[in-house]
């Protein structure tokens, strides 16, 4: 049996989303206010497992998204999620990527960077996209560093956009082009390399 190297790295594998089994874990992650504030700009919100499952099931059939759960290779534990989406994907070959590592024990250890490398390989080799974009909050230097390791470049910022704990923060916009990604792989600077 051939190993699926497109969606599997040394630390993580990208797996199909199973709303039923994952809902309790995803709901638990949203109770962690640090994770919630790294994930999005909205005020912290708690979601029941039922609400998570229903939301996931509703959005799974959206043809403009390609979403995966991130599982640790060592024990198949669900540790996060990653997805591509946006209306410009089909028209311009431009997509937006979102990622979240929900298990704090896996923060800062390369799991998110490897998952991002895998989704970029999927975006550029399977979907034949031209560009992948993301945004990140100024107060999340760990994520910014991870995205730069995966090849993203800072393209701009929206100054003082959001308020957190009495302070205003920038939203930073980053992107990577297909040719930049291909060059990075030619130089062997990331862990997974297409054949």
C-alpha positions as CSV (number, residue, x, y, z in Angstrom):
1,X,0.0,0.0,0.0
2,X,1.4,3.4,-1.0
3,X,1.7,6.0,1.7
4,X,-0.3,9.2,1.2
5,X,2.5,11.7,1.2
6,X,0.3,14.5,-0.2
7,X,-1.6,14.9,3.0
8,X,0.8,13.3,5.5
9,X,4.0,14.7,6.9
10,X,6.3,13.7,9.7
11,X,4.3,15.3,12.5
12,X,0.8,15.6,11.1
13,X,-1.7,14.4,8.6
14,X,-4.6,16.2,7.0
15,X,-7.8,14.1,7.5
16,X,-11.4,14.3,6.3
17,X,-13.7,16.2,8.6
18,X,-16.0,14.1,10.8
19,X,-18.4,16.5,12.4
20,X,-20.0,13.9,14.8
21,X,-16.8,12.7,16.4
22,X,-14.9,16.0,16.4
23,X,-17.7,18.3,17.8
24,X,-16.9,17.7,21.5
25,X,-13.2,18.5,20.9
26,X,-13.8,21.6,18.8
27,X,-16.3,22.8,21.4
28,X,-13.7,22.3,24.1
29,X,-11.1,24.4,22.2
30,X,-13.5,27.3,22.0
31,X,-13.6,27.4,25.8
32,X,-9.9,28.3,25.8
33,X,-10.0,32.1,25.6
34,X,-6.3,32.3,24.4
35,X,-7.1,30.0,21.5
36,X,-10.3,31.8,20.7
37,X,-8.5,35.2,20.6
38,X,-5.8,33.8,18.2
39,X,-8.5,32.3,16.0
40,X,-10.7,35.3,15.0
41,X,-11.6,38.9,15.7
42,X,-15.1,38.2,17.1
43,X,-15.7,38.4,20.8
44,X,-15.1,35.1,22.6
45,X,-18.1,32.8,22.1
46,X,-18.9,29.4,23.5
47,X,-20.3,26.8,21.2
48,X,-22.0,23.5,22.3
49,X,-20.9,20.3,20.6
50,X,-24.3,20.3,18.9
51,X,-23.8,23.8,17.5
52,X,-20.3,23.0,16.3
53,X,-21.6,19.8,14.6
54,X,-24.5,21.6,12.9
55,X,-22.3,24.5,11.7
56,X,-19.7,22.1,10.3
57,X,-22.2,19.9,8.6
58,X,-23.8,23.0,7.0
59,X,-20.5,24.2,5.6
60,X,-19.0,20.9,4.5
61,X,-20.9,21.0,1.2
62,X,-19.6,24.4,0.2
63,X,-17.9,23.9,-3.1
64,X,-15.7,27.0,-2.4
65,X,-13.9,25.4,0.5
66,X,-11.4,22.5,1.0
67,X,-11.3,21.8,4.8
68,X,-9.3,19.2,6.8
69,X,-8.8,18.2,10.4
70,X,-5.2,18.1,11.5
71,X,-4.2,14.9,13.3
72,X,-0.9,14.1,15.0
73,X,0.8,11.2,13.2
74,X,2.1,9.7,16.5
75,X,-1.3,8.9,17.9
76,X,-3.9,10.2,15.4
77,X,-5.1,12.7,18.0
78,X,-7.2,15.6,16.6
79,X,-5.1,18.7,17.2
80,X,-6.5,21.3,14.8
81,X,-8.0,22.2,11.5
82,X,-7.0,23.9,8.3
83,X,-8.9,25.0,5.2
84,X,-8.8,26.9,1.9
85,X,-11.7,29.0,0.7
86,X,-13.1,32.1,-1.0
87,X,-14.9,33.2,-4.0
88,X,-11.8,34.1,-5.9
89,X,-10.5,30.5,-5.9
90,X,-12.3,29.4,-9.1
91,X,-12.0,32.7,-11.0
92,X,-8.5,33.9,-10.2
93,X,-6.7,31.0,-8.6
94,X,-6.5,32.9,-5.3
95,X,-7.6,31.4,-2.0
96,X,-7.6,32.3,1.7
97,X,-6.2,29.8,4.2
98,X,-7.3,29.5,7.8
99,X,-5.6,27.3,10.4
100,X,-6.0,26.6,14.1
101,X,-4.1,24.3,16.4
102,X,-6.6,23.8,19.3
103,X,-4.4,21.7,21.6
104,X,-2.0,23.9,23.5
105,X,0.4,21.0,24.1
106,X,1.1,21.2,20.3
107,X,1.7,25.0,20.1
108,X,5.2,26.1,19.1
109,X,6.5,22.7,18.2
110,X,6.2,22.7,14.4
111,X,2.8,21.0,14.0
112,X,1.1,24.1,12.6
113,X,4.0,24.9,10.3
114,X,3.9,21.4,8.9
115,X,0.2,21.5,8.5
116,X,0.5,24.7,6.6
117,X,3.2,23.2,4.3
118,X,0.8,20.3,3.5
119,X,-2.1,22.6,2.7
120,X,0.1,24.7,0.5
121,X,1.3,21.6,-1.3
122,X,-2.4,20.7,-1.8
123,X,-3.3,24.2,-3.0
124,X,-0.5,24.5,-5.5
125,X,-0.1,20.9,-6.7
126,X,-3.7,19.6,-6.6
127,X,-5.8,22.7,-7.0
128,X,-3.3,24.4,-9.3
129,X,-3.8,27.7,-7.5
130,X,-1.7,30.8,-8.1
131,X,-1.8,32.5,-4.7
132,X,-2.7,31.8,-1.0
133,X,-3.4,34.6,1.4
134,X,-4.1,34.9,5.2
135,X,-4.4,37.4,7.9
136,X,-2.9,37.3,11.4
137,X,-3.1,39.5,14.4
138,X,-0.1,41.6,15.5
139,X,-0.2,40.0,19.0
140,X,0.4,36.5,17.6
141,X,4.2,36.5,16.8
142,X,4.3,32.7,17.1
143,X,1.9,32.4,14.1
144,X,3.7,35.1,12.1
145,X,7.0,33.3,12.5
146,X,5.3,30.0,11.5
147,X,3.8,31.5,8.4
148,X,7.1,33.0,7.4
149,X,8.8,29.6,7.8
150,X,6.2,28.2,5.4
151,X,7.1,30.9,2.9
152,X,4.5,33.6,3.4
153,X,5.5,37.3,3.1
154,X,4.0,40.3,4.8
155,X,2.1,42.3,2.3
156,X,0.4,44.9,4.4
157,X,-1.4,45.7,7.6
158,X,-4.6,47.3,8.7
159,X,-3.5,49.5,11.5
160,X,-5.2,49.6,14.9
161,X,-8.2,47.5,13.7
162,X,-9.1,45.5,16.7
163,X,-9.3,46.0,20.5
164,X,-8.1,43.4,22.9
165,X,-7.9,44.1,26.7
166,X,-7.8,47.9,26.3
167,X,-5.2,48.0,23.5
168,X,-5.5,48.5,19.7
169,X,-3.8,46.0,17.5
170,X,-3.0,45.7,13.7
171,X,-4.2,42.9,11.4
172,X,-1.3,41.8,9.2
173,X,-1.9,40.4,5.7
174,X,0.4,37.8,4.3
175,X,0.6,35.9,1.1
176,X,2.6,33.4,-1.0
177,X,2.6,32.9,-4.7
178,X,2.9,29.6,-6.6
179,X,6.3,30.5,-8.0
180,X,7.6,31.4,-4.5
181,X,6.4,28.2,-3.1
182,X,8.0,26.2,-6.0
183,X,11.3,27.9,-5.5
184,X,11.1,27.1,-1.8
185,X,10.6,23.4,-2.5
186,X,13.4,23.4,-5.0
187,X,15.8,24.6,-2.3
188,X,14.5,21.8,0.0
189,X,13.7,24.4,2.8
190,X,10.4,22.7,3.9
191,X,9.8,19.2,5.2
192,X,7.6,17.8,2.4
193,X,8.6,17.9,-1.2
194,X,6.5,17.1,-4.3
195,X,8.0,14.5,-6.6
